[in-house]
């Protein structure tokens, strides 16, 4: 079983080539934006509940004061706007990641379907007739599709 997994993994990596790195980068960016989105809620809540304007070692009031933002409403509005931009960026990256990975998976399945159709077309007729038609259909339609999961 482990040998089959190693074969599958090596074949997938060989097939994807440099797209492996793009896929990994999209997955890492998505995870990073998820984490930053959660952490970005902390200063928003700190301002909203009146936490004194400090977060960890950062004095948020001093940071906002240096750019001329003094009222709590302006601070909360700016933080909310930044948070919404971050959520929009996160949604875009996750969308691109999902589309890219799905396209890669479908291309990999198509590669194996072509290989199987070539093998069937080159096989001796007696070998094909000896197989049940449903077994061949199941392999072509269902078993190969499982490679994308």
Secondary structure, DSSP 8 states (H G I E B T S, - for coil): -HHHHHHHHHHHHHHHTTHHHHHHHHHHHHHHHHHHHHHHHHHHHHHHTT-TTEETTEEHHHHHHHTT--SHHHHHHHHHHHHHHHHHHHHHHHHHHHHHHHHHHHHHHHHHHHHHHHHHHHS-HHHHHHS-HHHHHHIIIIIGGGGG-
